[in-house]
Amino acid sequence: MKKPAVKRGKMAKVMGEYKAGKLRSGSKTGPKVKDKKQAIAIGLKESGQSKTPRTTDTERSKREKRLSKVTF
């Protein structure tokens, strides 16, 4: 199954920035990305191919509270 051209283009753009040394994590003022795996993760996230859901702090704290009440 081929990926749509938009997703391939976004991934190619991110990897091109990484190879040129211009890819930054977080924002334009964040640290430069030096790890290839991190660059791939950023590209997947930006192109919408990433399978990891975003969790907010409130969701995380609710989950921790629920798990702390469980007794074994």
Secondary structure as a PSIPRED ss2 file (coil, helix, strand):
# PSIPRED VFORMAT (PSIPRED V4.0)

   1 M C   1.000  0.000  0.000
   2 K C   1.000  0.000  0.000
   3 K C   1.000  0.000  0.000
   4 P C   1.000  0.000  0.000
   5 A H   0.000  1.000  0.000
   6 V H   0.000  1.000  0.000
   7 K H   0.000  1.000  0.000
   8 R H   0.000  1.000  0.000
   9 G H   0.000  1.000  0.000
  10 K H   0.000  1.000  0.000
  11 M H   0.000  1.000  0.000
  12 A H   0.000  1.000  0.000
  13 K H   0.000  1.000  0.000
  14 V H   0.000  1.000  0.000
  15 M H   0.000  1.000  0.000
  16 G H   0.000  1.000  0.000
  17 E H   0.000  1.000  0.000
  18 Y H   0.000  1.000  0.000
  19 K H   0.000  1.000  0.000
  20 A H   0.000  1.000  0.000
  21 G C   1.000  0.000  0.000
  22 K C   1.000  0.000  0.000
  23 L C   1.000  0.000  0.000
  24 R E   0.000  0.000  1.000
  25 S C   1.000  0.000  0.000
  26 G C   1.000  0.000  0.000
  27 S C   1.000  0.000  0.000
  28 K C   1.000  0.000  0.000
  29 T C   1.000  0.000  0.000
  30 G C   1.000  0.000  0.000
  31 P C   1.000  0.000  0.000
  32 K E   0.000  0.000  1.000
  33 V C   1.000  0.000  0.000
  34 K C   1.000  0.000  0.000
  35 D C   1.000  0.000  0.000
  36 K H   0.000  1.000  0.000
  37 K H   0.000  1.000  0.000
  38 Q H   0.000  1.000  0.000
  39 A H   0.000  1.000  0.000
  40 I H   0.000  1.000  0.000
  41 A H   0.000  1.000  0.000
  42 I H   0.000  1.000  0.000
  43 G H   0.000  1.000  0.000
  44 L H   0.000  1.000  0.000
  45 K H   0.000  1.000  0.000
  46 E H   0.000  1.000  0.000
  47 S H   0.000  1.000  0.000
  48 G C   1.000  0.000  0.000
  49 Q C   1.000  0.000  0.000
  50 S C   1.000  0.000  0.000
  51 K C   1.000  0.000  0.000
  52 T C   1.000  0.000  0.000
  53 P C   1.000  0.000  0.000
  54 R C   1.000  0.000  0.000
  55 T C   1.000  0.000  0.000
  56 T C   1.000  0.000  0.000
  57 D H   0.000  1.000  0.000
  58 T H   0.000  1.000  0.000
  59 E H   0.000  1.000  0.000
  60 R H   0.000  1.000  0.000
  61 S H   0.000  1.000  0.000
  62 K H   0.000  1.000  0.000
  63 R H   0.000  1.000  0.000
  64 E H   0.000  1.000  0.000
  65 K H   0.000  1.000  0.000
  66 R H   0.000  1.000  0.000
  67 L H   0.000  1.000  0.000
  68 S H   0.000  1.000  0.000
  69 K C   1.000  0.000  0.000
  70 V C   1.000  0.000  0.000
  71 T C   1.000  0.000  0.000
  72 F C   1.000  0.000  0.000
